[in-house]
Amino acid sequence: MKKNFKMPTAYTILFSIIVVVAIFTWIIPAGQYDYVDPTASKPQPIPGTYHRVEQNPQGLWEIFNAPIKGFYDAVDIALFVIVIGGFLSIVMKTGAIEAGISNVLKKLNGKEKLLIPILMILFGLGGTTYGMAEETIAFYPLIIPVFIAAGFDALTAVATIALGAGLGVLGSTVNPFATGIASGFANISIGDGIVLRLIILVISEIIGIIYVMKYAEKVKKDPSKSLIYHLKEEHEEHFKNENNEEITLTKERKKVLWVFGLTFVVMVLGVIPWAWKFDILIFEKFNNFLMNIPVLGKIIGHPIPLGDWWFGEITMLFFVASLIISRMYKMSENEYIDSFVSGARDLLGVALIIGVSRGITVVMNDGGMTATILHWGEETLAKLGSAAFVNIAYLFYLPMSFLVPSTSGLATLTMPIMAPLADFAGVGRDLVITAYQSASGVINLFTPTSAVIMGALAIAKVPYETYFKFVWKLLIIISIVVMLALTIAVYI
């Protein structure tokens, strides 16, 4: 009796890599670089200073201890992820995001064509800010019947939601799970490279909107042009009776949406390096005024200026925002705690993956492999030139995103190597992060290992092969756009 093959979990894959890397520490020569400033938060190896050191092979003790040490190394990022989970759970409990989307659907009744660009932009904003993915599943039963009644098909609805949010994740500007974690392990601010990521986001969303709208118009003019025309009657019968309870956009929910958006605005101002200008123009005088009031100044404490924030400050921001939203929505203490802990629990797996992934770097560093691999990269990849390096980095991350399906795990695993390699190639570390998140974003738009994509197709009753037939041309176009953007950014 044959057993169906089941893809191992990210934990199994990553721990297996720890074992393999430990074996390699017995084979690969150990080495070391001299650094420009060994005490810097972003230690930069000096090209040409690689030298051999005594071999330090890693054994069973080091293998099993690696994830523990890895978690200690990445505890600030892991805690950040857990608090973000609690924050998002509080926001979702209020129903504000669902109510906002429902309100858009209601207002555009009779103008369904406009739903495509508007919804794709809204989902794109969710993707680029907080990595909206699993949260989209709730919207398919709401939006598919509207699209079918308007003369489109279920595939149009899937594309609007999945591509809208997915392209937002691909162009992550401040997405804490893609950009944030990768920036942390590259030892740069999440704000570095935000302009390029914003450009990629805007161009990708525009191309995606045009792509989906062209297909939707074709289907509306001639339903037989639909890629799922053979399922038309079945879909109309199945979705026509969908009776979703309308979620009202109350005053409280509007306030929640404002606080939700403002939280990410403050986060951006807190991490972008040039935010000190805003600090001087807007906040400095007001802050000095408050600090000069004897008692109040002591109560407020000593806030860190904008532009200098790191994971501790951002974590505090989302925690405070969750408290504000809970009071604004009149949650009881028990409701708040239960929701926050539930959301934190949902992302505990991501935090653990970060620890296991970091364990790989621990084994490599302790075994002296990291510097040797960097040396090989310096002798090969880095000498190809900046433009070639950044595009090879993008192509490298395409298959790696299949191998390591966890974006946080992939960032934790590869950034300690790829970021210093960028230094050797004369490329900003932020470009490597953009290459990583864009490649991961492209893969997650179609990979059958994505629970989000497969779940959406199951709800919409659209075959996977039909969806892939629809989306593959867009994937190529977006990849070309990303590679061009990375190339131009190298020279600018």
HULINPE-V205601 format. One record per helix or strand of 3 or more residues. SS is the DSSP state (H for helix, E for strand). FROM is the first residue (numbers start at 1). TO is the last residue. If there is no record, write none. Layout:
SS_FROM_TO, SS_FROM_TO
This chain:
H_10_24, H_60_73, H_75_94, H_96_107, H_113_130, H_134_149, H_154_170, H_176_186, H_194_221, H_223_225, H_229_239, H_251_271, H_273_291, H_294_300, H_311_328, H_333_346, H_348_366, H_369_379, H_381_384, H_386_403, H_407_425, H_429_443, H_451_460, H_464_491
